[in-house]
Amino acid sequence: MNKNNTPFFRSKFFEYLILSIILVMGFVVRLYRIQNPIADWHSWRQADTASVTRMYVDKGINFLYPRYHDISSVQTGVFNPNGYRMVEFPFYNAIAALLTNTSSVFSMEVWSRLVTISCALITSFFLYLIGKRFIGKWGGLLSAFFYLFIPYNIYFTRVILPDPMGVTFGVISLWSFIRFFDDNGDYYLYLSGIFFAAMLLIKPYMGFYIIPMCYLALKKYGLKRIFKDKQILFKSIAFFVLAFLPFVLWRAWISKFPEGIPFYLWAFNGDRIRFKPSFWYWIFGERLGHLILGSLGLIPFVFGIFNTKVKNLFIQWFLVGIFMYVVTVASANVMHDYYQIQSIPVIALTLAAGFVYLWHQQNFNRWLVRITLFISVWVMLVTGWSQVVGNYNINHPEILIAGTEVDKITSKDAIVVAPYNGDTAFLYATKRSGWPAIDDAIDNIIEKGADYYVSVDLGSADTKMIASRFKTIQKTDKFIIIDLHQAVKTK
């Protein structure tokens, strides 16, 4: 390299140029099929989130009473006539609804995905800052790169879910705490507490992000000093009040609406899978090893864990926190791959630490190691993409066709039964409130307000029974729509 050009490559301008390219390309790759209807991978969970947003668009934003279209007892065990959706605090939905009502340039679904993508870009920027702090300039850039280009994360940071926003708040909280750790003022401690609170309001499971913070606090003060120094103790109490009080208040509020709180105890260890061989296989073999790291990504990841040149063990304790999260929420992490969304920041940091460590190692042939390193990252990206590319597919377009037809021929306030094995994507496609499954006798459901029955399973026993009793108003080889208020006359 020309020595006259060396200052340029070491300059802040070059560093920010590379970061800008990473961010721009990270945005571009997430535009792939951005206009997809909500019928791709995990459409049921995306539909639940988008449904709250649609309610906000149609009926106005109310933070205390988030509602969606599912009024059945399927998710909560209790009939939910008002359609309450008492899960995460609806930051995400409110922003998406506000953008939708402000501009009609994009559909509500596209605006929602753009909010998710924006969160991913913000997260990657703060990961760059964290990586730079602990691994150096290239460690920061690589952290941002891995976060934005791990194929698993490309898909799951363009979906209509609140999780990526929770990750953004969590990473900003970590960065703020690190700034406080570096003696940059109490302001950063309280800022960290505020963002930690916002994170918990969206995803309580992410509370394990507190583990690397505890490590930094103990490294800064020591346990005895925290309890003996009144000023430090006050700061600690203030942080915990800021971080946890909003979550406690929110949980107290939503507890008044049990019909709007989905079953959740199953997520911890409902199927008793924790620590069984299948647990290790699914979490570390399939999810981490194959889906996220594409097999060969394990090379820089493992070296990142054992990177002894990083004197501060922030990354390692962050990994401990995530491991505790996975072990605690064992069943959900095994059952649903989107539960690993909150693990990606520390995975990106670990990959960056391993990459930097291997790049500078002196024990083996330097160029052979570097070539192996590039090959491992390339295989990780290719293998990872082959794992997630199918997530974008619309495998059952018939629910969209049927949903569009229901929207055309029924009144806006009609209540429909759209059975799809409890998956609310079909109900969402109708733009109507109702049932995503038959959870009671059809006569009881009609008594509760159902007006129409629509199905894409023409051969099901329920469909045949209902069609024999009530008037079919439209039928094709794809779907059937039945008016539940017009009984068929029997001879």
N, C-alpha and C positions, 0 to 999 in steps of 0.2 A: 504494500500500500504506500502511496506517495505520502511522505512525511508532511508535506504542506497541507494535505487534506485531513490529517489526523485531528487537528483541533475542531474541524467541522463535525466529525463523527462523535466527538466527545462533548459537543456543545448541547445546551438545553434545547436549542432549536431542533436539532436532529432527533433528540429524545421525544420531544412533543410531536414532531412530524410522524415518527413511527407510531406513537400512541394514537394520533389522529387517524392514521390509515387503519389501525386495528379497530377503532371505534366505527369508522365509516363502513368498513367491510363487515363488521359485526352487525351493523344495521341492515346492510344489503342482503346478507344471507337469510335474515329473518323475514324478508318480504316474500319468500317462497310460499306460494299458495296462501297468501295472507287473506284472500277473499273466500277461502273455504267456508262452506256452511258448517254449522256445529253438528257434525256427524262423523268426525274423524276419531282418533284414539282418545279414550277417556271423555267421550262426548257427554256422558251422563254427568260427570263432575263439572265440565265446562258449561253445560246447559243450566245447571243449578246456579252457577255464578252469573251467567249472562241473563238469566231470568230475573234476578234481583235488579240488574241494571235496566232491563226493559221496563220493569215496574216503575223504576225511578224516572225513566224517560217519559212514560205515559202518565204517571200520576204524581210526579214531583218527588224530590229527595227528602227523605225522613230518616235520619241516622238511627233513631231509637226504635223504629218499626220497619226494619227491612223485610220485604215480602217477596215471594216468588209464586210460580204458577201451580206448584204441586200442593193440593189441599188434602191429599190422601193421608192415611196413617202408615204408609210404607216405610218412611224413613225415621219416624219418631215413635210409632206405636200408638199414636193418639190422632184422632181426626183433627185436621187443621184447616177449618173453614176460611180463616183469614189469610192462609198461606204464609204464615210467619216463617222467616228464615233466620233463626237466631244462632249464628255460628261466628264467623269473624266480623269484627267491626267494619262496616262497609266503606272504608276509604276508597278502595279500588272501584267499586260500583259507582260511587258518587262522582269521581273524576271522569270515568267513562261516560256517564249519563250527561254530565255537564258539557263535555266535548261534543257529544251527539246532538244535544239541543242547541249548541252554539253554532255548529256547522253541519250542513247536510252533504258536504263533499264526500264523506265516507259513510258507510253503514255503521250501525252501532257495534256490530261484531268487529269490523276493521278498526274502529276507534279503540275498542277494548284491547285488541291485540297490539295496537300502537302504544297504549299505556304500558302493557307488559314489556314490550321491546324497549321502551324508554327506561323502564326500571332496570333492565339488563345492562344497558349502556352506563347508567349511573353506578350500578354495582361494580362493573368492570373498572371504572375510573377509580373508585375508592379501593378496590383490590390492588390496582396499580400502585396507589399511595402506600398501602400496607406492605405489599411485596417489596417496594423500593426501600421502605424503612428497615425491613428485616433481612432482605436478600440482596439489595443493591438495585441499581438502575435497571439492569437487564432482568433481574428477578421480578421487578414490578411490571415491566412490559410483558414478560412471559406470563405472569399471573393474569393480566388482562386478556392476553391472547387465548390462553387455555380456557378461561371462563367463557369467552365469547364463541369459541370454535370447537369445543367438545360437542360432537353431533347430538348427543343426548340433550345437552343444554340448549342447543340451537332450537330444538323442537319445544322444549318445556319453558323457554323464555319467549315464546310467541303464542302461547295458548291463552285462553280466557280463564285464568285462575288467579287468585290473590297471592299465591305462594311466592312468586318472584318479587312482588312488592314487599312482602315480609322479609325476604332475603336482603333487599335493598336497605330497608330500615335497620336490619341486624348488622350489616357490614358497615354502614355509616356509624352505628353505635360503637362498634369495635374500633373503627378509625378514631373516633372522638376520644375513646378511653385511652388509646395509645398516645394521642396528643397530650392528654392529661398526665399519663405515665412519664412522658418526656419533659415534664415540668413546664407545660405551656399554659398553665392557669386553670383555676377551678371551673371556668366557663365550659371547658370541654367535658368535664365530669358530668355537669348537669345536662349538657347537650346529649351526652351519651345516654343518660337516664331517660331523656325524653324520647329518643329514637328507639331505645330498648322497649319502652312502653308501647310505642306504635307497633313494633314488631310483635310483641305478645298479643296485642289486640287482634292482629291478623292470624298469627300462628303461635299458639301457646307452647307447642312442642319445641319451638326454637329457643325456649328458655335456657337450653343447654349451652347457648352462646355465652352464658355467664362464666363458664369454666375457664376460658383463656383470660377473661377479665380478672377473675380471682387470682390466677397465677401472676398476672402483672401487678395486682395490688399487693400481694404478699412479697413479691420481689422488690417492690418500691418501699414498703414500710415494715414488713414483718408482722406476724400475727400479734405479738405482744404489744407493739407500738400502736396498732390499730385500736386496741381496747384501752390502752393507758393514756394515749394522747386525746384529750377531749375534742380538739379541733378536727382531728382525723376521724374520730368516731362520729362526730356530727356530719361530716361530709359523707361518710359511709351510709349513715341513716338516711340522709337527704337523697342520696342516689337510689337507695332501695325503695323509698317512698315514691319517687318520680317514676321508677321503672315498673313497680308492681301494683301500685294503688289503682291506676286506671283499669288494669286487667281485673282486679278484684271487684271494682265497682261494676264493670261490664258484665261479669259473670253473675253478680248479684241481681242485676237488672234482668238479664235474659232468663234467669231461673224462674221468673214469673210467667214464662211462656213455654211450658214443657212441650206443648204441641209443636213448637218450632225448633226444638233441639234434637238433631238426629242422634241415633244410637252412636256411642263413641267408646264405650268400655271395651268393645271387641278389639279395638286398635292396639291395646297394650299387649295382651297375650291371650286373646280370646280363643285361639285354637291350640294353645299350649305348645307353640312351635319354638319358643325361645330356647336357644342353646342346643336344640336338637340338630343332628347332622344336616337336615334339610334347611335349617336356618342359616348355617354357615355356607351351604351350597348356594342358596338363593342370594344372600346379601353380598358375600365376598366372591363367589365364583361367577354367578350370572350377572348381578347388577354392577358391582364395582369392577370386577375383573374383565367381563366381556362387554356389557352394555355401555358402561361409561368409559372405561380405559381401553377398550378394544384389544384386550389381551397384552399386547406388547407395551402399552402405556404403563404397565406395572413396573417396567425397568426404571424410568425416571421417578415414578411414584415411590418405590421402595427406597431408592437412594435419597429421595427428599426427606423421608422419615428419619434416616440415619445420617443426615447431613450435619456432621459435628462441627463444621466451620460456622454454623449459625449458633452463636453463643446463647442468644435468647431463644428459649424453647416455646415461644408463643405458638408457632405452627403445630408443634407436637401436642401441646395442651388443647389446642383447637380440635385436633383429631380425637383426643380423649373425650372432649365434649360431644362430638358427633357420634363417637362409638357408644357413649352412654345414651344418647338419643335413640340410636338404632336398636339398642338392647331393650330400652324401656318401651318404645313403640314398636315392638317386634312384629306383631301380626300384620299391622298396616304396612310396614316397610317390606315385608315379604309379599303381601298380596298385591300392592299397588306400586308401580315404579315411580309415580310422581312424588312419592314421599321422600325420594332422595334429592329433590330439588334443593333443599337447604344444606345438603352436604357438598354441593359443587364448589362453593367459595374456598373451602379448606383443601379440597382436592386440587383445585387450580393452583393454590399457593404451594402445595406439596410437590406437584409436578414441576413448577418453576424452580423450587429449591433443588430438586434432584437434577434438573437439566443444567443449572448453573454449576452444581457440584461436579457433575460428570464432565462438563466442558473444560473445567480447570484442573481435573485430576492429573496426578503425576505418576501413578503407579503402573499404568498400562500405556500401550502405544496411543498417543494422543489422537491421531487421525482415524485410527480404527475405532476408537471409542466414539468419536464425533460422528462418524458415518453410521455406526450402530444406533446412536442416539437419534439422528434424523430419520433413519428407517423405522425405529420404534414409534416415533411420533406420527409419521406418515401412515403406518399400518393402524395405529390407534384411531386416526381420523377416518380412514377408509372403512375399517371394520365397524367403527361406531356408526358411521352413516348407513351402512348396510343394515344395521340393527333398527334404525329409527325411520328410515325412508318410508316404510309401510305405514307409519303412524299418520301420515298425511292423507292416506287414501280414504275415500268415502265408500264404504263397503255395502251400505244399505241405502241407496238413493231413494228407494220407495217410500221411506218415511218422510222425506222432503216433499215428494210429489203429493202424497196423501195430506200432509200438513198444509201445503199451499191450497189444496182444494177445500179443506175445512175452513181455512181463512176466507175463501171466496164466498162460500155458500151459507155460512152461519153468521149470526150477529156477533158483534165484538164482545158482548157480555155472556155469550153462550159458555156453558161448562161441559167439557168433553171427557170421555173415557178413552184414553189412547194407550192401551196395554202394550208394553214393550219390555217385558221382564223387569219392570221397575225402573228401567232406564228412562230418564226424563227428557232425553233428546227428542223423542217423537212428540211428546206433549209440547215441548218448546217450539217445535216446527209448526204446530197448529196456531201458535200465538194466543192460546186460550188457557184458562185455569182448568184444573181437573185432576184426573187420576192417571198415573203412569202404569198402573196395574190394577187388577180387580182384587181389592182387599176385603170385600164383603159381598153378600148376596146382591145381585144386580138390582133387585127391587129396593133394597136399602140404600144403594148408591143413588138411584133415581130419586128416592125420598130426600136425600141430602142435597139434591140440586142438579144432578147430571142431566144434560139435554141430548147429547149425541154420543154415539159409540163409533169409533173409527179403528180399524185394524188392518195390518198388512199381513196377518196370518189368517188367511181365508179358511184354512182347514182346522183351526183350533176348536176345541169343544165349546168354549165360551162363545166364539163367533157364531158357530152354527146354532147354538141355543138362542142367542139374542136375535139372530136373523130370523129365526122361526117365530119369534114372539112380537117383533117390532118391524116397522116398515123400513125397507132399504131405500134410501133416496139416491144413492150412487154406488155403482159397483163396477170395477174393472178387474183385469187379471192381476193387478198390483195391490188393490185396497178395496175396502168396503166402508161406507158411511151409513149409519143407521140412526133414525130419529127415535129416541127413546120415549117420546110422548105420543107416538102414533102406533097403537097396538094393531097387530094383524088380526083381522077378523077370522075366526075359525068357523068352519061349517058345522 
